[in-house]
């Protein structure tokens, strides 16, 4: 949603790209890698969690960390107009969503960890 708003703002005739410190894109790359790593670690944690009431918050934490990468990317895109940084953030977010999809982390009925 924020990305769509930024696209509309960039189409305005008075919009001009700004400058950001050179370290910010590097920070986004590091954060994106970290977000996917955290999602991978949380996948194992959620899969081992026996209490269904605790799985939801763990999934939400992983999704929010991934979404943070997209938000950082869209802020960079908003300021300087370079869409590749938004694309990197979106990729990290979608990776976290895919890694932590509820069906991927819940134990299957035939596994030893499945209740019943």
N, CA, C and O atoms as a printed pandas DataFrame, in Angstrom:
     atom_number atom_name residue_name chain_id  residue_number  x_coord  y_coord  z_coord
0              1         N          UNK        A               1    0.823   -1.181    0.000
1              2        CA          UNK        A               1    0.000    0.000    0.000
2              3         C          UNK        A               1    0.878    1.260    0.000
3              4         O          UNK        A               1    0.632    2.214   -0.738
4              5         N          UNK        A               2    1.892    1.229    0.839
5              6        CA          UNK        A               2    2.793    2.380    0.903
6              7         C          UNK        A               2    3.533    2.534   -0.424
7              8         O          UNK        A               2    3.749    3.653   -0.887
8              9         N          UNK        A               3    3.920    1.421   -1.033
9             10        CA          UNK        A               3    4.593    1.474   -2.324
10            11         C          UNK        A               3    3.725    2.097   -3.397
11            12         O          UNK        A               3    4.224    2.842   -4.240
12            13         N          UNK        A               4    2.424    1.803   -3.381
13            14        CA          UNK        A               4    1.515    2.403   -4.357
14            15         C          UNK        A               4    1.417    3.912   -4.147
15            16         O          UNK        A               4    1.380    4.673   -5.114
16            17         N          UNK        A               5    1.377    4.339   -2.905
17            18        CA          UNK        A               5    1.334    5.778   -2.613
18            19         C          UNK        A               5    2.611    6.455   -3.102
19            20         O          UNK        A               5    2.558    7.550   -3.661
20            21         N          UNK        A               6    3.744    5.813   -2.896
21            22        CA          UNK        A               6    5.017    6.387   -3.349
22            23         C          UNK        A               6    5.036    6.493   -4.873
23            24         O          UNK        A               6    5.528    7.483   -5.414
24            25         N          UNK        A               7    4.515    5.499   -5.561
25            26        CA          UNK        A               7    4.451    5.577   -7.021
26            27         C          UNK        A               7    3.606    6.758   -7.479
27            28         O          UNK        A               7    3.964    7.441   -8.438
28            29         N          UNK        A               8    2.498    7.001   -6.810
29            30        CA          UNK        A               8    1.648    8.141   -7.152
30            31         C          UNK        A               8    2.387    9.447   -6.887
31            32         O          UNK        A               8    2.319   10.373   -7.696
32            33         N          UNK        A               9    3.086    9.528   -5.770
33            34        CA          UNK        A               9    3.832   10.740   -5.437
34            35         C          UNK        A               9    4.934   10.987   -6.469
35            36         O          UNK        A               9    5.174   12.128   -6.864
36            37         N          UNK        A              10    5.591    9.934   -6.895
37            38        CA          UNK        A              10    6.676   10.087   -7.876
38            39         C          UNK        A              10    6.169   10.546   -9.241
39            40         O          UNK        A              10    6.939   11.097  -10.028
40            41         N          UNK        A              11    4.918   10.332   -9.527
41            42        CA          UNK        A              11    4.350   10.765  -10.811
42            43         C          UNK        A              11    3.971   12.250  -10.811
43            44         O          UNK        A              11    3.625   12.806  -11.853
44            45         N          UNK        A              12    4.038   12.869   -9.668
45            46        CA          UNK        A              12    3.718   14.297   -9.584
46            47         C          UNK        A              12    4.819   15.097  -10.271
47            48         O          UNK        A              12    5.996   14.764  -10.132
48            49         N          UNK        A              13    4.459   16.148  -11.009
49            50        CA          UNK        A              13    5.478   16.902  -11.741
50            51         C          UNK        A              13    6.475   17.645  -10.845
51            52         O          UNK        A              13    7.579   17.960  -11.290
52            53         N          UNK        A              14    6.109   17.924   -9.612
53            54        CA          UNK        A              14    7.014   18.679   -8.742
54            55         C          UNK        A              14    7.914   17.781   -7.884
55            56         O          UNK        A              14    8.689   18.292   -7.075
56            57         N          UNK        A              15    7.829   16.458   -8.043
57            58        CA          UNK        A              15    8.678   15.560   -7.254
58            59         C          UNK        A              15   10.090   15.542   -7.810
59            60         O          UNK        A              15   10.296   15.410   -9.017
60            61         N          UNK        A              16   11.061   15.675   -6.914
61            62        CA          UNK        A              16   12.474   15.615   -7.287
62            63         C          UNK        A              16   13.177   14.655   -6.335
63            64         O          UNK        A              16   12.915   14.677   -5.132
64            65         N          UNK        A              17   14.071   13.809   -6.860
65            66        CA          UNK        A              17   14.765   12.874   -5.975
66            67         C          UNK        A              17   15.699   13.590   -5.011
67            68         O          UNK        A              17   16.300   14.614   -5.335
68            69         N          UNK        A              18   15.799   13.024   -3.830
69            70        CA          UNK        A              18   16.695   13.565   -2.818
70            71         C          UNK        A              18   17.918   12.677   -2.652
71            72         O          UNK        A              18   18.098   11.706   -3.387
72            73         N          UNK        A              19   18.735   13.009   -1.705
73            74        CA          UNK        A              19   19.952   12.251   -1.432
74            75         C          UNK        A              19   19.842   11.588   -0.067
75            76         O          UNK        A              19   19.260   12.139    0.867
76            77         N          UNK        A              20   20.408   10.408    0.023
77            78        CA          UNK        A              20   20.479    9.700    1.295
78            79         C          UNK        A              20   21.942    9.336    1.543
79            80         O          UNK        A              20   22.727    9.253    0.599
80            81         N          UNK        A              21   22.312    9.120    2.799
81            82        CA          UNK        A              21   23.680    8.683    3.070
82            83         C          UNK        A              21   23.973    7.346    2.388
83            84         O          UNK        A              21   23.092    6.494    2.273
84            85         N          UNK        A              22   25.185    7.173    1.948
85            86        CA          UNK        A              22   25.568    5.968    1.207
86            87         C          UNK        A              22   25.431    4.695    2.043
87            88         O          UNK        A              22   25.291    3.607    1.485
88            89         N          UNK        A              23   25.468    4.815    3.354
89            90        CA          UNK        A              23   25.397    3.636    4.217
90            91         C          UNK        A              23   23.980    3.057    4.315
91            92         O          UNK        A              23   23.818    1.886    4.660
92            93         N          UNK        A              24   22.969    3.852    4.019
93            94        CA          UNK        A              24   21.587    3.397    4.183
94            95         C          UNK        A              24   21.253    2.197    3.288
95            96         O          UNK        A              24   20.675    1.233    3.791
96            97         N          UNK        A              25   21.584    2.201    1.997
97            98        CA          UNK        A              25   21.310    0.998    1.197
98            99         C          UNK        A              25   22.054   -0.243    1.702
99           100         O          UNK        A              25   21.523   -1.352    1.629
100          101         N          UNK        A              26   23.273   -0.066    2.211
101          102        CA          UNK        A              26   24.000   -1.197    2.780
102          103         C          UNK        A              26   23.289   -1.724    4.024
103          104         O          UNK        A              26   23.241   -2.932    4.257
104          105         N          UNK        A              27   22.744   -0.817    4.813
105          106        CA          UNK        A              27   21.990   -1.225    5.995
106          107         C          UNK        A              27   20.749   -2.017    5.588
107          108         O          UNK        A              27   20.387   -2.987    6.253
108          109         N          UNK        A              28   20.099   -1.607    4.503
109          110        CA          UNK        A              28   18.929   -2.351    4.019
110          111         C          UNK        A              28   19.322   -3.752    3.572
111          112         O          UNK        A              28   18.608   -4.712    3.861
112          113         N          UNK        A              29   20.435   -3.883    2.879
113          114        CA          UNK        A              29   20.894   -5.207    2.446
114          115         C          UNK        A              29   21.143   -6.090    3.671
115          116         O          UNK        A              29   20.710   -7.242    3.700
116          117         N          UNK        A              30   21.832   -5.564    4.672
117          118        CA          UNK        A              30   22.109   -6.331    5.889
118          119         C          UNK        A              30   20.824   -6.693    6.617
119          120         O          UNK        A              30   20.663   -7.822    7.081
120          121         N          UNK        A              31   19.909   -5.735    6.715
121          122        CA          UNK        A              31   18.649   -6.002    7.405
122          123         C          UNK        A              31   17.813   -7.031    6.646
123          124         O          UNK        A              31   17.162   -7.870    7.269
124          125         N          UNK        A              32   17.819   -6.982    5.339
125          126        CA          UNK        A              32   17.049   -7.946    4.544
126          127         C          UNK        A              32   17.571   -9.357    4.750
127          128         O          UNK        A              32   16.792  -10.299    4.901
128          129         N          UNK        A              33   18.884   -9.503    4.757
129          130        CA          UNK        A              33   19.485  -10.815    5.020
130          131         C          UNK        A              33   19.127  -11.277    6.429
131          132         O          UNK        A              33   18.779  -12.440    6.633
132          133         N          UNK        A              34   19.212  -10.378    7.391
133          134        CA          UNK        A              34   18.877  -10.703    8.769
134          135         C          UNK        A              34   17.402  -11.092    8.910
135          136         O          UNK        A              34   17.073  -12.011    9.660
136          137         N          UNK        A              35   16.525  -10.405    8.200
137          138        CA          UNK        A              35   15.096  -10.715    8.282
138          139         C          UNK        A              35   14.809  -12.127    7.784
139          140         O          UNK        A              35   14.018  -12.848    8.393
140          141         N          UNK        A              36   15.439  -12.526    6.691
141          142        CA          UNK        A              36   15.232  -13.881    6.165
142          143         C          UNK        A              36   15.846  -14.906    7.114
143          144         O          UNK        A              36   15.279  -15.980    7.315
144          145         N          UNK        A              37   16.989  -14.585    7.695
145          146        CA          UNK        A              37   17.610  -15.484    8.661
146          147         C          UNK        A              37   16.729  -15.658    9.899
147          148         O          UNK        A              37   16.568  -16.773   10.395
148          149         N          UNK        A              38   16.165  -14.570   10.393
149          150        CA          UNK        A              38   15.271  -14.649   11.550
150          151         C          UNK        A              38   14.039  -15.480   11.215
151          152         O          UNK        A              38   13.592  -16.282   12.035
152          153         N          UNK        A              39   13.486  -15.297   10.018
153          154        CA          UNK        A              39   12.324  -16.096    9.613
154          155         C          UNK        A              39   12.674  -17.575    9.558
155          156         O          UNK        A              39   11.864  -18.419    9.941
156          157         N          UNK        A              40   13.864  -17.893    9.088
157          158        CA          UNK        A              40   14.294  -19.290    9.021
158          159         C          UNK        A              40   14.442  -19.880   10.417
159          160         O          UNK        A              40   14.033  -21.015   10.660
160          161         N          UNK        A              41   15.018  -19.121   11.325
161          162        CA          UNK        A              41   15.176  -19.592   12.705
162          163         C          UNK        A              41   13.805  -19.753   13.365
163          164         O          UNK        A              41   13.558  -20.739   14.059
164          165         N          UNK        A              42   12.921  -18.785   13.146
165          166        CA          UNK        A              42   11.587  -18.869   13.751
166          167         C          UNK        A              42   10.767  -20.026   13.186
167          168         O          UNK        A              42    9.905  -20.565   13.879
168          169         N          UNK        A              43   11.023  -20.411   11.942
169          170        CA          UNK        A              43   10.291  -21.543   11.359
170          171         C          UNK        A              43   10.524  -22.796   12.187
171          172         O          UNK        A              43    9.581  -23.525   12.493
172          173         N          UNK        A              44   11.772  -23.047   12.548
173          174        CA          UNK        A              44   12.063  -24.205   13.393
174          175         C          UNK        A              44   11.441  -24.070   14.767
175          176         O          UNK        A              44   10.942  -25.046   15.330
176          177         N          UNK        A              45   11.469  -22.868   15.306
177          178        CA          UNK        A              45   10.888  -22.631   16.643
178          179         C          UNK        A              45    9.383  -22.830   16.630
179          180         O          UNK        A              45    8.829  -23.445   17.541
180          181         N          UNK        A              46    8.722  -22.319   15.613
181          182        CA          UNK        A              46    7.266  -22.466   15.516
182          183         C          UNK        A              46    6.903  -23.926   15.290
183          184         O          UNK        A              46    5.922  -24.413   15.851
184          185         N          UNK        A              47    7.679  -24.624   14.478
185          186        CA          UNK        A              47    7.407  -26.035   14.222
186          187         C          UNK        A              47    7.530  -26.902   15.465
187          188         O          UNK        A              47    6.838  -27.913   15.587
188          189         N          UNK        A              48    8.403  -26.514   16.389
189          190        CA          UNK        A              48    8.576  -27.276   17.630
190          191         C          UNK        A              48    7.612  -26.855   18.723
191          192         O          UNK        A              48    7.486  -27.548   19.733
192          193         N          UNK        A              49    6.933  -25.740   18.543
193          194        CA          UNK        A              49    6.035  -25.215   19.580
194          195         C          UNK        A              49    4.810  -26.114   19.701
195          196         O          UNK        A              49    4.079  -26.307   18.730
196          197         N          UNK        A              50    4.589  -26.657   20.884
197          198        CA          UNK        A              50    3.451  -27.554   21.095
198          199         C          UNK        A              50    2.157  -26.785   21.402
199          200         O          UNK        A              50    1.060  -27.268   21.121
200          201         N          UNK        A              51    2.297  -25.604   21.973
201          202        CA          UNK        A              51    1.121  -24.809   22.345
202          203         C          UNK        A              51    0.651  -23.992   21.141
203          204         O          UNK        A              51    1.370  -23.098   20.696
204          205         N          UNK        A              52   -0.548  -24.279   20.601
205          206        CA          UNK        A              52   -1.031  -23.541   19.435
206          207         C          UNK        A              52   -1.230  -22.045   19.709
207          208         O          UNK        A              52   -1.187  -21.240   18.778
208          209         N          UNK        A              53   -1.443  -21.668   20.960
209          210        CA          UNK        A              53   -1.642  -20.259   21.312
210          211         C          UNK        A              53   -0.348  -19.456   21.166
211          212         O          UNK        A              53   -0.401  -18.234   21.029
212          213         N          UNK        A              54    0.786  -20.104   21.192
213          214        CA          UNK        A              54    2.068  -19.398   21.062
214          215         C          UNK        A              54    2.566  -19.354   19.630
215          216         O          UNK        A              54    3.460  -18.567   19.319
216          217         N          UNK        A              55    2.011  -20.180   18.748
217          218        CA          UNK        A              55    2.461  -20.192   17.354
218          219         C          UNK        A              55    2.122  -18.886   16.644
219          220         O          UNK        A              55    2.945  -18.349   15.903
220          221         N          UNK        A              56    0.928  -18.382   16.863
221          222        CA          UNK        A              56    0.489  -17.149   16.202
222          223         C          UNK        A              56    1.407  -15.968   16.470
223          224         O          UNK        A              56    1.846  -15.318   15.522
224          225         N          UNK        A              57    1.713  -15.667   17.728
225          226        CA          UNK        A              57    2.623  -14.551   17.992
226          227         C          UNK        A              57    4.015  -14.748   17.397
227          228         O          UNK        A              57    4.633  -13.781   16.952
228          229         N          UNK        A              58    4.515  -15.975   17.381
229          230        CA          UNK        A              58    5.826  -16.222   16.781
230          231         C          UNK        A              58    5.795  -15.976   15.279
231          232         O          UNK        A              58    6.732  -15.401   14.724
232          233         N          UNK        A              59    4.728  -16.407   14.619
233          234        CA          UNK        A              59    4.574  -16.126   13.195
234          235         C          UNK        A              59    4.510  -14.628   12.944
235          236         O          UNK        A              59    5.142  -14.116   12.020
236          237         N          UNK        A              60    3.751  -13.938   13.764
237          238        CA          UNK        A              60    3.600  -12.491   13.599
238          239         C          UNK        A              60    4.934  -11.762   13.760
239          240         O          UNK        A              60    5.216  -10.813   13.028
240          241         N          UNK        A              61    5.742  -12.196   14.701
241          242        CA          UNK        A              61    7.065  -11.579   14.889
242          243         C          UNK        A              61    7.896  -11.733   13.625
243          244         O          UNK        A              61    8.518  -10.772   13.172
244          245         N          UNK        A              62    7.913  -12.918   13.059
245          246        CA          UNK        A              62    8.681  -13.139   11.833
246          247         C          UNK        A              62    8.167  -12.335   10.664
247          248         O          UNK        A              62    8.954  -11.809    9.877
248          249         N          UNK        A              63    6.853  -12.233   10.538
249          250        CA          UNK        A              63    6.267  -11.448    9.445
250          251         C          UNK        A              63    6.601   -9.965    9.597
251          252         O          UNK        A              63    6.893   -9.288    8.611
252          253         N          UNK        A              64    6.557   -9.464   10.826
253          254        CA          UNK        A              64    6.840   -8.043   11.064
254          255         C          UNK        A              64    8.300   -7.717   10.761
255          256         O          UNK        A              64    8.597   -6.657   10.211
256          257         N          UNK        A              65    9.201   -8.611   11.111
257          258        CA          UNK        A              65   10.617   -8.382   10.804
258          259         C          UNK        A              65   10.805   -8.315    9.289
259          260         O          UNK        A              65   11.545   -7.466    8.792
260          261         N          UNK        A              66   10.139   -9.205    8.554
261          262        CA          UNK        A              66   10.221   -9.163    7.099
262          263         C          UNK        A              66    9.596   -7.908    6.519
263          264         O          UNK        A              66   10.120   -7.325    5.570
264          265         N          UNK        A              67    8.487   -7.499    7.085
265          266        CA          UNK        A              67    7.824   -6.292    6.597
266          267         C          UNK        A              67    8.660   -5.044    6.858
267          268         O          UNK        A              67    8.578   -4.069    6.111
268          269         N          UNK        A              68    9.457   -5.074    7.909
269          270        CA          UNK        A              68   10.349   -3.946    8.187
270          271         C          UNK        A              68   11.324   -3.696    7.050
271          272         O          UNK        A              68   11.644   -2.548    6.742
272          273         N          UNK        A              69   11.797   -4.768    6.427
273          274        CA          UNK        A              69   12.709   -4.614    5.290
274          275         C          UNK        A              69   12.009   -3.897    4.136
275          276         O          UNK        A              69   12.602   -3.034    3.489
276          277         N          UNK        A              70   10.752   -4.252    3.879
277          278        CA          UNK        A              70   10.009   -3.586    2.803
278          279         C          UNK        A              70    9.766   -2.120    3.141
279          280         O          UNK        A              70    9.819   -1.266    2.255
280          281         N          UNK        A              71    9.506   -1.824    4.388
281          282        CA          UNK        A              71    9.274   -0.430    4.775
282          283         C          UNK        A              71   10.538    0.411    4.638
283          284         O          UNK        A              71   10.480    1.559    4.196
284          285         N          UNK        A              72   11.674   -0.156    5.016
285          286        CA          UNK        A              72   12.931    0.575    4.830
286          287         C          UNK        A              72   13.176    0.807    3.342
287          288         O          UNK        A              72   13.585    1.893    2.930
288          289         N          UNK        A              73   12.921   -0.229    2.540
289          290        CA          UNK        A              73   13.110   -0.103    1.099
290          291         C          UNK        A              73   12.213    0.947    0.472
291          292         O          UNK        A              73   12.649    1.681   -0.414
292          293         N          UNK        A              74   10.959    1.031    0.919
293          294        CA          UNK        A              74   10.047    2.010    0.335
294          295         C          UNK        A              74   10.419    3.428    0.761
295          296         O          UNK        A              74   10.185    4.375    0.010
296          297         N          UNK        A              75   10.984    3.586    1.935
297          298        CA          UNK        A              75   11.443    4.916    2.351
298          299         C          UNK        A              75   12.619    5.360    1.482
299          300         O          UNK        A              75   12.687    6.514    1.058
300          301         N          UNK        A              76   13.535    4.439    1.222
301          302        CA          UNK        A              76   14.652    4.771    0.328
302          303         C          UNK        A              76   14.127    5.116   -1.060
303          304         O          UNK        A              76   14.567    6.090   -1.671
304          305         N          UNK        A              77   13.190    4.322   -1.555
305          306        CA          UNK        A              77   12.585    4.575   -2.864
306          307         C          UNK        A              77   11.880    5.925   -2.888
307          308         O          UNK        A              77   11.964    6.648   -3.881
308          309         N          UNK        A              78   11.195    6.269   -1.823
309          310        CA          UNK        A              78   10.490    7.544   -1.755
310          311         C          UNK        A              78   11.471    8.713   -1.845
311          312         O          UNK        A              78   11.203    9.706   -2.521
312          313         N          UNK        A              79   12.601    8.588   -1.163
313          314        CA          UNK        A              79   13.543    9.704   -1.113
314          315         C          UNK        A              79   14.320    9.851   -2.418
315          316         O          UNK        A              79   14.400   10.944   -2.978
316          317         N          UNK        A              80   14.899    8.733   -2.905
317          318        CA          UNK        A              80   15.795    8.887   -4.053
318          319         C          UNK        A              80   15.249    8.331   -5.367
319          320         O          UNK        A              80   15.875    8.518   -6.411
320          321         N          UNK        A              81   14.111    7.660   -5.343
321          322        CA          UNK        A              81   13.496    7.192   -6.575
322          323         C          UNK        A              81   14.110    5.936   -7.168
323          324         O          UNK        A              81   13.770    5.570   -8.293
324          325         N          UNK        A              82   14.991    5.271   -6.462
325          326        CA          UNK        A              82   15.613    4.047   -6.953
326          327         C          UNK        A              82   14.805    2.840   -6.475
327          328         O          UNK        A              82   14.868    2.445   -5.311
328          329         N          UNK        A              83   14.054    2.275   -7.398
329          330        CA          UNK        A              83   13.094    1.225   -7.062
330          331         C          UNK        A              83   13.751   -0.093   -6.664
331          332         O          UNK        A              83   13.097   -0.918   -6.027
332          333         N          UNK        A              84   15.001   -0.321   -7.009
333          334        CA          UNK        A              84   15.614   -1.599   -6.689
334          335         C          UNK        A              84   15.693   -1.834   -5.187
335          336         O          UNK        A              84   15.674   -2.980   -4.737
336          337         N          UNK        A              85   15.780   -0.756   -4.402
337          338        CA          UNK        A              85   15.839   -0.927   -2.953
338          339         C          UNK        A              85   14.489   -1.349   -2.402
339          340         O          UNK        A              85   14.418   -2.133   -1.456
340          341         N          UNK        A              86   13.431   -0.839   -2.982
341          342        CA          UNK        A              86   12.096   -1.291   -2.593
342          343         C          UNK        A              86   11.910   -2.745   -3.007
343          344         O          UNK        A              86   11.310   -3.528   -2.272
344          345         N          UNK        A              87   12.420   -3.108   -4.176
345          346        CA          UNK        A              87   12.332   -4.493   -4.635
346          347         C          UNK        A              87   13.056   -5.447   -3.702
347          348         O          UNK        A              87   12.562   -6.542   -3.435
348          349         N          UNK        A              88   14.218   -5.050   -3.203
349          350        CA          UNK        A              88   14.956   -5.879   -2.263
350          351         C          UNK        A              88   14.169   -6.058   -0.967
351          352         O          UNK        A              88   14.090   -7.164   -0.431
352          353         N          UNK        A              89   13.588   -4.971   -0.466
353          354        CA          UNK        A              89   12.785   -5.067    0.751
354          355         C          UNK        A              89   11.558   -5.941    0.555
355          356         O          UNK        A              89   11.202   -6.726    1.434
356          357         N          UNK        A              90   10.909   -5.806   -0.602
357          358        CA          UNK        A              90    9.755   -6.658   -0.899
358          359         C          UNK        A              90   10.152   -8.123   -0.997
359          360         O          UNK        A              90    9.421   -9.001   -0.538
360          361         N          UNK        A              91   11.299   -8.386   -1.589
361          362        CA          UNK        A              91   11.785   -9.759   -1.693
362          363         C          UNK        A              91   12.013  -10.362   -0.313
363          364         O          UNK        A              91   11.651  -11.514   -0.072
364          365         N          UNK        A              92   12.608   -9.598    0.590
365          366        CA          UNK        A              92   12.821  -10.085    1.957
366          367         C          UNK        A              92   11.486  -10.323    2.660
367          368         O          UNK        A              92   11.325  -11.315    3.371
368          369         N          UNK        A              93   10.533   -9.418    2.461
369          370        CA          UNK        A              93    9.222   -9.574    3.086
370          371         C          UNK        A              93    8.505  -10.819    2.560
371          372         O          UNK        A              93    7.979  -11.612    3.341
372          373         N          UNK        A              94    8.486  -10.988    1.252
373          374        CA          UNK        A              94    7.815  -12.146    0.671
374          375         C          UNK        A              94    8.514  -13.447    1.046
375          376         O          UNK        A              94    7.863  -14.479    1.207
376          377         N          UNK        A              95    9.827  -13.402    1.183
377          378        CA          UNK        A              95   10.561  -14.590    1.629
378          379         C          UNK        A              95   10.169  -14.960    3.053
379          380         O          UNK        A              95    9.966  -16.135    3.360
380          381         N          UNK        A              96   10.064  -13.962    3.921
381          382        CA          UNK        A              96    9.644  -14.232    5.301
382          383         C          UNK        A              96    8.225  -14.787    5.332
383          384         O          UNK        A              96    7.939  -15.708    6.096
384          385         N          UNK        A              97    7.338  -14.239    4.511
385          386        CA          UNK        A              97    5.972  -14.763    4.445
386          387         C          UNK        A              97    5.966  -16.207    3.955
387          388         O          UNK        A              97    5.229  -17.036    4.489
388          389         N          UNK        A              98    6.772  -16.516    2.953
389          390        CA          UNK        A              98    6.798  -17.878    2.416
390          391         C          UNK        A              98    7.413  -18.859    3.413
391          392         O          UNK        A              98    6.911  -19.969    3.587
392          393         N          UNK        A              99    8.484  -18.452    4.056
393          394        CA          UNK        A              99    9.140  -19.327    5.029
394          395         C          UNK        A              99    8.217  -19.593    6.206
395          396         O          UNK        A              99    8.167  -20.710    6.722
396          397         N          UNK        A             100    7.492  -18.577    6.627
397          398        CA          UNK        A             100    6.636  -18.686    7.808
398          399         C          UNK        A             100    5.162  -18.817    7.454
399          400         O          UNK        A             100    4.308  -18.395    8.233
400          401         N          UNK        A             101    4.848  -19.382    6.314
401          402        CA          UNK        A             101    3.434  -19.594    6.019
402          403         C          UNK        A             101    2.890  -20.609    7.025
403          404         O          UNK        A             101    3.586  -21.567    7.361
404          405         N          UNK        A             102    1.671  -20.421    7.508
405          406        CA          UNK        A             102    1.150  -21.312    8.544
406          407         C          UNK        A             102    1.189  -22.787    8.153
407          408         O          UNK        A             102    1.448  -23.633    9.008
408          409         N          UNK        A             103    0.942  -23.115    6.895
409          410        CA          UNK        A             103    0.982  -24.508    6.476
410          411         C          UNK        A             103    2.378  -25.089    6.477
411          412         O          UNK        A             103    2.544  -26.298    6.643
412          413         N          UNK        A             104    3.394  -24.244    6.293
413          414        CA          UNK        A             104    4.765  -24.735    6.233
414          415         C          UNK        A             104    5.347  -25.019    7.606
415          416         O          UNK        A             104    6.293  -25.799    7.717
416          417         N          UNK        A             105    4.812  -24.413    8.647
417          418        CA          UNK        A             105    5.415  -24.574    9.966
418          419         C          UNK        A             105    4.604  -25.458   10.898
419          420         O          UNK        A             105    5.102  -25.843   11.956
420          421         N          UNK        A             106    3.378  -25.789   10.539
421          422        CA          UNK        A             106    2.588  -26.641   11.406
422          423         C          UNK        A             106    2.974  -28.094   11.189
423          424         O          UNK        A             106    3.206  -28.501   10.050
424          425         N          UNK        A             107    3.048  -28.886   12.253
425          426        CA          UNK        A             107    3.389  -30.287   12.084
426          427         C          UNK        A             107    2.287  -31.026   11.320
427          428         O          UNK        A             107    1.101  -30.753   11.505
428          429         N          UNK        A             108    2.686  -31.948   10.474
429          430        CA          UNK        A             108    1.713  -32.742    9.713
430          431         C          UNK        A             108    1.142  -33.834   10.593
431          432         O          UNK        A             108    1.717  -34.173   11.628
432          433         N          UNK        A             109    0.021  -34.381   10.186
433          434        CA          UNK        A             109   -0.677  -35.376   10.992
434          435         C          UNK        A             109    0.155  -36.647   11.189
435          436         O          UNK        A             109    0.011  -37.317   12.211
436          437         N          UNK        A             110    1.011  -36.986   10.244
437          438        CA          UNK        A             110    1.797  -38.204   10.333
438          439         C          UNK        A             110    3.114  -38.046   11.062
439          440         O          UNK        A             110    3.804  -39.040   11.287
440          441         N          UNK        A             111    3.491  -36.832   11.440
441          442        CA          UNK        A             111    4.798  -36.641   12.086
442          443         C          UNK        A             111    4.725  -36.971   13.561
443          444         O          UNK        A             111    3.645  -37.035   14.149
444          445         N          UNK        A             112    5.878  -37.177   14.144
445          446        CA          UNK        A             112    5.948  -37.507   15.571
446          447         C          UNK        A             112    5.611  -36.323   16.458
447          448         O          UNK        A             112    5.225  -36.505   17.613
448          449         N          UNK        A             113    5.753  -35.101   15.929
449          450        CA          UNK        A             113    5.475  -33.904   16.723
450          451         C          UNK        A             113    4.005  -33.511   16.691
451          452         O          UNK        A             113    3.585  -32.651   17.466
452          453         N          UNK        A             114    3.229  -34.108   15.831
453          454        CA          UNK        A             114    1.819  -33.727   15.690
454          455         C          UNK        A             114    1.026  -34.203   16.897
455          456         O          UNK        A             114    1.208  -35.328   17.362
456          457         N          UNK        A             115    0.138  -33.340   17.409
457          458        CA          UNK        A             115   -0.693  -33.773   18.532
458          459         C          UNK        A             115   -1.704  -34.814   18.063
459          460         O          UNK        A             115   -2.191  -34.755   16.934
460          461         N          UNK        A             116   -2.016  -35.767   18.941
461          462        CA          UNK        A             116   -3.041  -36.775   18.624
462          463         C          UNK        A             116   -2.430  -37.857   17.876
463          464         O          UNK        A             116   -3.111  -38.813   17.505
